[in-house]
Amino acid sequence: MIALTVLATTLLNAWINPLRLTPSPWTDDDFDTFREIGDQTARTAKAGLGRSREWDAVALGSSRVNLAVDPYDGAWDGARVLNFGLSSGTLPESAIVLHYLLGHQDIRTVVLGVDAGDLTSPETTLAVTDFLQSPLSPDHQKVERELRYWTGFSSLAASLETLDRQQARVVANHSPRGHHARPESRPYQARRILESYIPRALAMIHRRGDSPQVDPAKAAALDDILMTCRRRGIRLVVFMPPNYGLFAATFFVAGDADPAFGIDRRHIVEAVARANASDLPGPPVEFWDFHDFHPLNTEKLPPLDERVTRLRSFIDATHANAHLGSVMLARMLGKDVRQAAASDYGTKVDFVNIDQHLEDVRQGFEDYRQQRPGDFALLREAIENAD
C-alpha cells in the first residue's frame, strides 16, 4: 500500500510538476500559468524555474525586485528573463543564486537590486526560509532533496493546489517567469503605511545603532557578484530600489545615524569602481540609485479613511509596483521613458557624482518636508504613537 501511494504521488507530481523540479515526458504544460510560487517554497520553486528552461537574463534581489521587475517588460528587447527576487533576500543569497543559475544557464545580463541598509546589516534569512530545503543549498543532501521533490507530500500538496487552480482557471499570482505580478490589494493603504510600516522603519533604525558599518559577509557577496559577472562577460546593472517617501523620510525624522544611507551607497560605488578597474572581459558595471525623494516616490498619502484609494506607484511603503519598475528598467537598460515626469527618475552614480548625489538626497528630503506638511504631521504622529 505504501509503495502504491509513493508511486501515485510520484506520477502526479511528474504530471503537474508544481515546483518545476519534476519534469517528465508526461508533464502537462497547461499547468504552467497555474503553478504558484508560495511563500513557504519560494526558493525551491524559483530554483526549479532556473533550471526548467533557458534564460538570457535574470533579476536578483529581495521582494522589491520580485514585485517591481516584470520579465516581460519591453525594455528587455525580447530576452528570456527570469525574476529571481526573493522575499527577505539579501546579498549573500543573491550571490548563491547567481552561481546556481550559471551552473545551468548562459546568462548574459544581470540586474541586481541592493536594498538600502542591506550592506550595513549582518542579517540574512537563509535559516528561516526554505533555502536549506531548496536546490540552492550547498549541503550534501542533494539526492535526498531530489527524491522529496518527486515523492514528498509537500510536493503533493502543491500539485493538488495547482490542479485546483487549473480546474477553476485561476492563474497563479506569480507569472511563469517568476514575477509576483498579482500582489494582494489590501484596503486602507495609508493606515497600513503609518501603523505598520513606519514602526518597521523605527525598528530598523534601532537595529542599525549609532554607527552602521558595512558587514564583511555582505561586502564579500557583492564583490563576488561583481567579479563573477565581469569575469564571465555578463552585463551587470546594480540598483538601489526605492521606498515610498514617508518610509524613507522616517530615517531623517527619527534620527538614524546615516539617514541617506551614504555608507551603503559609497561602498557600492567603491566596489563597482574596483570591479571596473580589473582587466576582465565583461562590460563595465553600472550603479543606479532610485532610493530618493523624486516626485514619483513622494506622491501624496491617500486619505486615511479611504478604503480603496491607493498610491499610483507603490504597493505599500517598501515595494514599488511594476509600473514604477518599468520606469526603472527603461532607465537602467537605456530605453526611452515615455512619461515626461519620469525622464529624470533615478541617478547613475559613480565616484564623480556620489558626493553631489548624497547632497541631492538630503535636499530632496527637505523639499519633500516643505511640500507635504500634512503627510509629515501624520508621520510625526505615527512615530510618537510607536514609541
DRENDO-1510 file (C-alpha; in Angstrom, 1 decimal, always signed):
<recs>
REC; n; res; u; v; w
REC; 1; MET; +0.0; +0.0; +0.0 .
REC; 2; ILE; +2.8; +2.4; +0.9 .
REC; 3; ALA; +4.6; +1.6; -2.4 .
REC; 4; LEU; +1.4; +2.3; -4.4 .
REC; 5; THR; +0.9; +5.6; -2.5 .
REC; 6; VAL; +4.5; +6.7; -3.3 .
REC; 7; LEU; +4.1; +5.6; -6.9 .
REC; 8; ALA; +0.9; +7.6; -7.3 .
REC; 9; THR; +2.4; +10.6; -5.6 .
REC; 10; THR; +5.4; +10.5; -7.9 .
REC; 11; LEU; +3.3; +10.1; -11.1 .
REC; 12; LEU; +1.0; +13.0; -10.0 .
REC; 13; ASN; +4.0; +15.3; -9.2 .
REC; 14; ALA; +5.6; +14.4; -12.5 .
REC; 15; TRP; +2.4; +15.2; -14.4 .
REC; 16; ILE; +1.8; +18.5; -12.8 .
REC; 17; ASN; +5.4; +19.4; -11.9 .
REC; 18; PRO; +4.2; +22.1; -9.4 .
REC; 19; LEU; +7.7; +23.3; -8.4 .
REC; 20; ARG; +9.1; +22.9; -11.9 .
REC; 21; LEU; +11.6; +20.4; -10.5 .
REC; 22; THR; +10.0; +17.1; -11.6 .
REC; 23; PRO; +9.8; +17.3; -15.4 .
REC; 24; SER; +8.8; +14.1; -17.3 .
REC; 25; PRO; +7.7; +13.1; -20.8 .
REC; 26; TRP; +4.1; +13.3; -19.5 .
REC; 27; THR; +4.3; +16.7; -17.7 .
REC; 28; ASP; +1.4; +18.9; -18.9 .
REC; 29; ASP; +2.5; +22.4; -19.8 .
REC; 30; ASP; -1.1; +23.6; -19.5 .
REC; 31; PHE; -0.3; +23.8; -15.7 .
REC; 32; ASP; +2.4; +26.4; -16.2 .
REC; 33; THR; +0.3; +29.5; -15.6 .
REC; 34; PHE; -1.3; +27.9; -12.6 .
REC; 35; ARG; +1.9; +26.8; -10.7 .
REC; 36; GLU; +2.2; +29.2; -7.8 .
REC; 37; ILE; +5.4; +30.3; -6.1 .
REC; 38; GLY; +4.3; +30.3; -2.5 .
REC; 39; ASP; +6.0; +32.0; +0.5 .
REC; 40; GLN; +6.9; +28.6; +2.0 .
REC; 41; THR; +8.5; +27.2; -1.2 .
REC; 42; ALA; +9.8; +30.4; -3.0 .
REC; 43; ARG; +13.4; +29.4; -3.1 .
REC; 44; THR; +12.6; +25.9; -4.2 .
REC; 45; ALA; +10.1; +26.9; -6.9 .
REC; 46; LYS; +12.3; +29.6; -8.3 .
REC; 47; ALA; +15.3; +27.2; -8.4 .
REC; 48; GLY; +13.0; +25.0; -10.4 .
REC; 49; LEU; +12.3; +27.8; -12.8 .
REC; 50; GLY; +16.1; +28.4; -13.0 .
REC; 51; ARG; +16.8; +25.0; -14.4 .
REC; 52; SER; +13.5; +24.3; -16.2 .
REC; 53; ARG; +14.1; +26.3; -19.3 .
REC; 54; GLU; +16.6; +28.6; -21.0 .
REC; 55; TRP; +17.2; +32.1; -19.7 .
REC; 56; ASP; +19.1; +35.1; -21.2 .
REC; 57; ALA; +18.8; +37.4; -18.2 .
REC; 58; VAL; +17.9; +37.5; -14.5 .
REC; 59; ALA; +16.8; +40.0; -11.9 .
REC; 60; LEU; +18.2; +39.3; -8.5 .
REC; 61; GLY; +17.3; +40.8; -5.1 .
REC; 62; SER; +14.6; +40.9; -2.5 .
REC; 63; SER; +10.8; +41.2; -2.6 .
REC; 64; ARG; +11.3; +44.7; -4.0 .
REC; 65; VAL; +12.7; +43.0; -7.2 .
REC; 66; ASN; +10.1; +40.2; -7.0 .
REC; 67; LEU; +7.3; +42.8; -7.2 .
REC; 68; ALA; +8.7; +45.6; -9.4 .
REC; 69; VAL; +10.7; +43.9; -12.2 .
REC; 70; ASP; +8.5; +42.5; -14.9 .
REC; 71; PRO; +10.4; +39.9; -17.1 .
REC; 72; TYR; +8.0; +40.6; -20.0 .
REC; 73; ASP; +8.7; +44.4; -20.0 .
REC; 74; GLY; +9.6; +45.8; -23.4 .
REC; 75; ALA; +12.9; +47.2; -22.1 .
REC; 76; TRP; +14.3; +43.7; -22.2 .
REC; 77; ASP; +14.1; +43.6; -26.0 .
REC; 78; GLY; +12.5; +40.2; -26.1 .
REC; 79; ALA; +15.2; +38.5; -23.9 .
REC; 80; ARG; +14.1; +35.4; -21.9 .
REC; 81; VAL; +14.2; +37.0; -18.4 .
REC; 82; LEU; +13.8; +35.2; -15.0 .
REC; 83; ASN; +12.7; +37.2; -12.0 .
REC; 84; PHE; +14.6; +35.5; -9.1 .
REC; 85; GLY; +13.7; +38.2; -6.5 .
REC; 86; LEU; +13.1; +36.6; -3.1 .
REC; 87; SER; +11.2; +37.8; -0.1 .
REC; 88; SER; +13.8; +38.9; +2.5 .
REC; 89; GLY; +16.6; +38.1; +0.1 .
REC; 90; THR; +20.0; +39.6; +0.9 .
REC; 91; LEU; +23.3; +39.9; -1.0 .
REC; 92; PRO; +24.8; +36.5; +0.2 .
REC; 93; GLU; +21.7; +34.8; -1.2 .
REC; 94; SER; +21.8; +36.7; -4.5 .
REC; 95; ALA; +25.4; +35.5; -4.9 .
REC; 96; ILE; +24.4; +31.9; -4.3 .
REC; 97; VAL; +21.5; +32.3; -6.8 .
REC; 98; LEU; +23.8; +33.7; -9.4 .
REC; 99; HIS; +26.3; +30.8; -9.2 .
REC; 100; TYR; +23.4; +28.3; -9.2 .
REC; 101; LEU; +22.0; +29.8; -12.4 .
REC; 102; LEU; +25.4; +29.9; -14.1 .
REC; 103; GLY; +25.6; +26.2; -13.5 .
REC; 104; HIS; +22.5; +25.8; -15.6 .
REC; 105; GLN; +22.3; +28.8; -17.9 .
REC; 106; ASP; +24.3; +31.1; -20.3 .
REC; 107; ILE; +23.2; +34.3; -18.6 .
REC; 108; ARG; +24.1; +37.5; -20.5 .
REC; 109; THR; +22.5; +40.2; -18.4 .
REC; 110; VAL; +22.0; +40.5; -14.6 .
REC; 111; VAL; +20.1; +43.2; -12.8 .
REC; 112; LEU; +20.8; +43.2; -9.1 .
REC; 113; GLY; +18.7; +45.0; -6.5 .
REC; 114; VAL; +20.5; +46.0; -3.3 .
REC; 115; ASP; +18.2; +47.3; -0.7 .
REC; 116; ALA; +19.1; +50.4; +1.3 .
REC; 117; GLY; +20.5; +49.1; +4.6 .
REC; 118; ASP; +21.4; +45.6; +3.4 .
REC; 119; LEU; +25.1; +46.1; +3.3 .
REC; 120; THR; +25.1; +47.6; +6.8 .
REC; 121; SER; +23.1; +44.8; +8.3 .
REC; 122; PRO; +24.5; +41.4; +9.2 .
REC; 123; GLU; +21.1; +39.8; +9.0 .
REC; 124; THR; +20.3; +37.0; +6.5 .
REC; 125; THR; +17.2; +34.8; +6.3 .
REC; 126; LEU; +18.8; +31.6; +4.9 .
REC; 127; ALA; +18.0; +29.6; +8.1 .
REC; 128; VAL; +14.4; +30.7; +8.4 .
REC; 129; THR; +13.2; +30.2; +4.8 .
REC; 130; ASP; +13.0; +27.1; +2.5 .
REC; 131; PHE; +16.6; +27.8; +1.4 .
REC; 132; LEU; +18.0; +24.7; +3.1 .
REC; 133; GLN; +15.4; +22.5; +1.5 .
REC; 134; SER; +15.9; +24.0; -1.9 .
REC; 135; PRO; +18.4; +23.2; -4.7 .
REC; 136; LEU; +20.2; +26.4; -3.8 .
REC; 137; SER; +21.5; +24.8; -0.6 .
REC; 138; PRO; +25.2; +23.9; -0.8 .
REC; 139; ASP; +24.9; +21.0; +1.7 .
REC; 140; HIS; +25.5; +17.4; +0.8 .
REC; 141; GLN; +21.8; +16.1; +0.8 .
REC; 142; LYS; +21.2; +16.6; -2.9 .
REC; 143; VAL; +19.9; +13.1; -3.6 .
REC; 144; GLU; +17.6; +13.2; -0.6 .
REC; 145; ARG; +16.2; +16.6; -1.6 .
REC; 146; GLU; +15.6; +15.5; -5.2 .
REC; 147; LEU; +13.7; +12.4; -4.0 .
REC; 148; ARG; +11.5; +14.7; -1.9 .
REC; 149; TYR; +10.6; +16.8; -4.9 .
REC; 150; TRP; +9.3; +13.6; -6.6 .
REC; 151; THR; +7.7; +11.7; -3.7 .
REC; 152; GLY; +7.2; +14.3; -0.9 .
REC; 153; PHE; +3.8; +15.2; +0.4 .
REC; 154; SER; +4.7; +18.9; +0.3 .
REC; 155; SER; +5.1; +18.5; -3.5 .
REC; 156; LEU; +1.9; +16.5; -3.5 .
REC; 157; ALA; +0.1; +19.4; -1.7 .
REC; 158; ALA; +1.5; +21.8; -4.3 .
REC; 159; SER; +0.3; +19.5; -7.1 .
REC; 160; LEU; -3.2; +19.4; -5.7 .
REC; 161; GLU; -3.3; +23.2; -5.3 .
REC; 162; THR; -2.1; +23.6; -8.8 .
REC; 163; LEU; -4.7; +21.2; -10.1 .
REC; 164; ASP; -7.5; +23.1; -8.2 .
REC; 165; ARG; -6.4; +26.4; -9.8 .
REC; 166; GLN; -6.2; +24.8; -13.2 .
REC; 167; GLN; -9.7; +23.4; -12.9 .
REC; 168; ALA; -11.1; +26.7; -11.7 .
REC; 169; ARG; -8.9; +28.6; -14.3 .
REC; 170; VAL; -7.5; +30.8; -11.6 .
REC; 171; VAL; -4.0; +31.8; -12.7 .
REC; 172; ALA; -1.1; +31.9; -10.1 .
REC; 173; ASN; -0.1; +35.2; -8.6 .
REC; 174; HIS; +3.4; +34.7; -10.0 .
REC; 175; SER; +4.0; +34.6; -13.7 .
REC; 176; PRO; +5.8; +31.7; -15.4 .
REC; 177; ARG; +8.9; +33.9; -15.3 .
REC; 178; GLY; +8.9; +34.3; -11.6 .
REC; 179; HIS; +7.4; +37.8; -11.2 .
REC; 180; HIS; +4.9; +38.4; -8.4 .
REC; 181; ALA; +2.6; +40.0; -10.9 .
REC; 182; ARG; -0.7; +39.9; -8.9 .
REC; 183; PRO; +0.1; +41.0; -5.3 .
REC; 184; GLU; -2.8; +41.2; -2.8 .
REC; 185; SER; -4.5; +44.5; -2.8 .
REC; 186; ARG; -5.2; +45.3; +0.9 .
REC; 187; PRO; -7.6; +48.1; +2.0 .
REC; 188; TYR; -6.7; +51.3; +3.8 .
REC; 189; GLN; -3.3; +51.6; +2.3 .
REC; 190; ALA; -2.5; +54.9; +4.1 .
REC; 191; ARG; -3.3; +53.5; +7.5 .
REC; 192; ARG; -1.2; +50.4; +7.0 .
REC; 193; ILE; +1.8; +52.6; +6.0 .
REC; 194; LEU; +1.5; +54.7; +9.1 .
REC; 195; GLU; +0.6; +51.9; +11.6 .
REC; 196; SER; +2.6; +49.0; +10.2 .
REC; 197; TYR; +5.5; +50.3; +8.0 .
REC; 198; ILE; +6.6; +53.3; +10.0 .
REC; 199; PRO; +7.2; +51.1; +13.1 .
REC; 200; ARG; +9.2; +48.8; +10.9 .
REC; 201; ALA; +11.5; +51.7; +9.9 .
REC; 202; LEU; +11.9; +52.6; +13.5 .
REC; 203; ALA; +12.8; +49.1; +14.4 .
REC; 204; MET; +15.4; +49.1; +11.6 .
REC; 205; ILE; +16.8; +52.4; +12.9 .
REC; 206; HIS; +17.1; +50.8; +16.4 .
REC; 207; ARG; +19.0; +47.8; +15.0 .
REC; 208; ARG; +21.4; +50.0; +13.0 .
REC; 209; GLY; +22.5; +51.8; +16.1 .
REC; 210; ASP; +24.8; +54.8; +16.4 .
REC; 211; SER; +27.5; +53.7; +13.9 .
REC; 212; PRO; +26.3; +51.5; +11.0 .
REC; 213; GLN; +29.2; +49.5; +9.4 .
REC; 214; VAL; +29.4; +47.5; +6.2 .
REC; 215; ASP; +29.1; +43.8; +7.1 .
REC; 216; PRO; +32.1; +41.9; +5.8 .
REC; 217; ALA; +30.0; +38.9; +4.5 .
REC; 218; LYS; +27.7; +41.2; +2.6 .
REC; 219; ALA; +30.6; +43.1; +1.1 .
REC; 220; ALA; +32.2; +39.8; +0.1 .
REC; 221; ALA; +29.0; +38.7; -1.6 .
REC; 222; LEU; +28.7; +41.9; -3.6 .
REC; 223; ASP; +32.4; +41.6; -4.7 .
REC; 224; ASP; +31.7; +38.0; -5.7 .
REC; 225; ILE; +28.8; +39.0; -7.9 .
REC; 226; LEU; +30.6; +41.9; -9.5 .
REC; 227; MET; +33.8; +39.9; -10.3 .
REC; 228; THR; +31.9; +36.9; -11.5 .
REC; 229; CYS; +29.9; +39.0; -14.0 .
REC; 230; ARG; +33.0; +40.8; -15.2 .
REC; 231; ARG; +34.9; +37.5; -15.5 .
REC; 232; ARG; +32.1; +35.8; -17.4 .
REC; 233; GLY; +31.4; +38.7; -19.7 .
REC; 234; ILE; +28.0; +39.4; -18.3 .
REC; 235; ARG; +26.4; +42.8; -18.3 .
REC; 236; LEU; +25.6; +43.8; -14.7 .
REC; 237; VAL; +23.5; +46.7; -13.5 .
REC; 238; VAL; +23.3; +47.2; -9.8 .
REC; 239; PHE; +20.5; +49.3; -8.5 .
REC; 240; MET; +19.0; +50.5; -5.1 .
REC; 241; PRO; +15.2; +50.1; -5.3 .
REC; 242; PRO; +13.0; +52.9; -3.9 .
REC; 243; ASN; +10.9; +53.0; -0.8 .
REC; 244; TYR; +7.9; +55.3; -0.5 .
REC; 245; GLY; +8.9; +58.8; +0.6 .
REC; 246; LEU; +7.4; +58.7; +4.1 .
REC; 247; PHE; +9.2; +55.5; +4.9 .
REC; 248; ALA; +12.5; +56.9; +3.6 .
REC; 249; ALA; +11.8; +60.2; +5.5 .
REC; 250; THR; +11.4; +58.3; +8.8 .
REC; 251; PHE; +15.2; +57.7; +8.9 .
REC; 252; PHE; +15.7; +61.5; +8.8 .
REC; 253; VAL; +12.9; +62.5; +11.1 .
REC; 254; ALA; +13.6; +59.8; +13.7 .
REC; 255; GLY; +17.4; +60.4; +13.8 .
REC; 256; ASP; +19.0; +57.5; +12.1 .
REC; 257; ALA; +22.8; +57.7; +12.2 .
REC; 258; ASP; +23.0; +57.6; +8.4 .
REC; 259; PRO; +19.6; +58.5; +7.1 .
REC; 260; ALA; +20.8; +59.0; +3.5 .
REC; 261; PHE; +22.4; +55.5; +3.6 .
REC; 262; GLY; +25.7; +57.1; +2.5 .
REC; 263; ILE; +27.7; +54.2; +3.9 .
REC; 264; ASP; +25.8; +51.7; +1.7 .
REC; 265; ARG; +25.9; +53.9; -1.4 .
REC; 266; ARG; +29.6; +54.8; -1.1 .
REC; 267; HIS; +30.5; +51.2; -0.6 .
REC; 268; ILE; +28.6; +50.2; -3.7 .
REC; 269; VAL; +30.4; +52.9; -5.7 .
REC; 270; GLU; +33.8; +51.8; -4.4 .
REC; 271; ALA; +33.1; +48.1; -5.1 .
REC; 272; VAL; +31.9; +48.9; -8.6 .
REC; 273; ALA; +34.9; +51.0; -9.3 .
REC; 274; ARG; +37.3; +48.2; -8.2 .
REC; 275; ALA; +35.5; +45.7; -10.4 .
REC; 276; ASN; +35.6; +48.0; -13.4 .
REC; 277; ALA; +39.3; +48.6; -12.9 .
REC; 278; SER; +40.0; +44.9; -13.3 .
REC; 279; ASP; +41.3; +43.6; -16.6 .
REC; 280; LEU; +38.4; +41.3; -17.3 .
REC; 281; PRO; +36.3; +40.8; -20.4 .
REC; 282; GLY; +32.9; +41.9; -19.0 .
REC; 283; PRO; +31.3; +45.3; -19.8 .
REC; 284; PRO; +31.6; +48.0; -17.1 .
REC; 285; VAL; +29.2; +47.6; -14.2 .
REC; 286; GLU; +26.7; +50.4; -13.6 .
REC; 287; PHE; +25.1; +51.5; -10.3 .
REC; 288; TRP; +21.7; +53.2; -10.5 .
REC; 289; ASP; +20.0; +54.7; -7.4 .
REC; 290; PHE; +16.2; +55.1; -7.2 .
REC; 291; HIS; +16.0; +55.4; -3.4 .
REC; 292; ASP; +15.5; +59.2; -3.2 .
REC; 293; PHE; +12.8; +61.8; -2.9 .
REC; 294; HIS; +11.9; +62.1; -6.5 .
REC; 295; PRO; +8.2; +63.1; -7.1 .
REC; 296; LEU; +7.5; +59.6; -8.2 .
REC; 297; ASN; +8.5; +58.4; -4.8 .
REC; 298; THR; +6.7; +61.1; -2.8 .
REC; 299; GLU; +3.2; +61.3; -4.1 .
REC; 300; LYS; +0.6; +62.5; -1.5 .
REC; 301; LEU; -0.5; +59.9; +1.0 .
REC; 302; PRO; -4.1; +58.8; +0.3 .
REC; 303; PRO; -6.8; +59.9; +2.9 .
REC; 304; LEU; -6.8; +57.7; +6.0 .
REC; 305; ASP; -10.5; +56.8; +5.7 .
REC; 306; GLU; -10.2; +55.8; +2.0 .
REC; 307; ARG; -10.5; +52.1; +1.7 .
REC; 308; VAL; -9.5; +51.6; -1.9 .
REC; 309; THR; -7.6; +54.8; -2.9 .
REC; 310; ARG; -4.0; +53.8; -3.5 .
REC; 311; LEU; -0.6; +55.3; -4.3 .
REC; 312; ARG; +0.0; +55.1; -8.1 .
REC; 313; SER; +3.5; +53.7; -7.9 .
REC; 314; PHE; +3.7; +51.7; -4.6 .
REC; 315; ILE; +2.1; +48.6; -3.3 .
REC; 316; ASP; +3.0; +49.6; +0.2 .
REC; 317; ALA; +5.7; +51.7; +1.9 .
REC; 318; THR; +8.6; +49.5; +0.8 .
REC; 319; HIS; +7.6; +48.0; -2.5 .
REC; 320; ALA; +7.3; +49.8; -5.8 .
REC; 321; ASN; +4.8; +48.3; -8.3 .
REC; 322; ALA; +5.6; +47.1; -11.8 .
REC; 323; HIS; +4.5; +50.4; -13.3 .
REC; 324; LEU; +7.4; +52.2; -11.5 .
REC; 325; GLY; +9.6; +49.1; -12.1 .
REC; 326; SER; +9.1; +49.6; -15.8 .
REC; 327; VAL; +10.5; +53.2; -15.5 .
REC; 328; MET; +13.5; +51.8; -13.6 .
REC; 329; LEU; +14.1; +49.2; -16.3 .
REC; 330; ALA; +13.9; +51.8; -19.0 .
REC; 331; ARG; +16.4; +54.0; -17.3 .
REC; 332; MET; +18.8; +51.2; -16.4 .
REC; 333; LEU; +18.7; +49.5; -19.8 .
REC; 334; GLY; +19.0; +52.7; -21.8 .
REC; 335; LYS; +15.5; +52.9; -23.3 .
REC; 336; ASP; +13.2; +55.9; -23.8 .
REC; 337; VAL; +11.0; +56.8; -20.9 .
REC; 338; ARG; +7.5; +57.7; -22.2 .
REC; 339; GLN; +6.4; +59.8; -19.3 .
REC; 340; ALA; +7.9; +63.2; -19.1 .
REC; 341; ALA; +7.6; +63.2; -15.3 .
REC; 342; ALA; +9.8; +60.1; -15.2 .
REC; 343; SER; +12.5; +61.1; -17.6 .
REC; 344; ASP; +14.9; +62.1; -14.8 .
REC; 345; TYR; +13.9; +59.3; -12.4 .
REC; 346; GLY; +17.0; +57.7; -10.8 .
REC; 347; THR; +20.6; +58.6; -10.9 .
REC; 348; LYS; +23.6; +56.7; -12.3 .
REC; 349; VAL; +26.1; +57.0; -9.5 .
REC; 350; ASP; +29.9; +56.8; -9.6 .
REC; 351; PHE; +33.0; +58.3; -7.9 .
REC; 352; VAL; +32.5; +61.6; -9.8 .
REC; 353; ASN; +29.0; +62.4; -8.6 .
REC; 354; ILE; +28.5; +60.4; -5.3 .
REC; 355; ASP; +29.0; +63.5; -3.1 .
REC; 356; GLN; +26.6; +65.6; -5.0 .
REC; 357; HIS; +24.1; +62.8; -5.2 .
REC; 358; LEU; +24.1; +62.3; -1.4 .
REC; 359; GLU; +23.6; +66.1; -1.1 .
REC; 360; ASP; +20.7; +65.9; -3.6 .
REC; 361; VAL; +19.1; +63.2; -1.5 .
REC; 362; ARG; +19.3; +65.3; +1.7 .
REC; 363; GLN; +18.0; +68.3; -0.1 .
REC; 364; GLY; +15.2; +66.2; -1.6 .
REC; 365; PHE; +14.1; +65.3; +1.9 .
REC; 366; GLU; +14.0; +69.0; +2.9 .
REC; 367; ASP; +12.0; +69.9; -0.2 .
REC; 368; TYR; +9.6; +67.0; +0.4 .
REC; 369; ARG; +9.0; +68.1; +4.0 .
REC; 370; GLN; +8.2; +71.6; +2.8 .
REC; 371; GLN; +5.8; +70.3; +0.1 .
REC; 372; ARG; +3.9; +67.8; +2.1 .
REC; 373; PRO; +3.4; +69.3; +5.6 .
REC; 374; GLY; +0.2; +67.3; +6.1 .
REC; 375; ASP; +1.9; +64.0; +5.4 .
REC; 376; PHE; +4.8; +64.9; +7.7 .
REC; 377; ALA; +2.3; +65.7; +10.5 .
REC; 378; LEU; +0.9; +62.2; +10.1 .
REC; 379; LEU; +4.4; +60.8; +10.1 .
REC; 380; ARG; +5.4; +62.5; +13.3 .
REC; 381; GLU; +2.2; +61.3; +14.9 .
REC; 382; ALA; +3.0; +57.7; +13.8 .
REC; 383; ILE; +6.5; +58.0; +15.2 .
REC; 384; GLU; +5.1; +59.3; +18.6 .
REC; 385; ASN; +2.5; +56.5; +18.7 .
REC; 386; ALA; +5.1; +53.9; +18.1 .
REC; 387; ASP; +7.4; +55.0; +20.9 .
</recs>
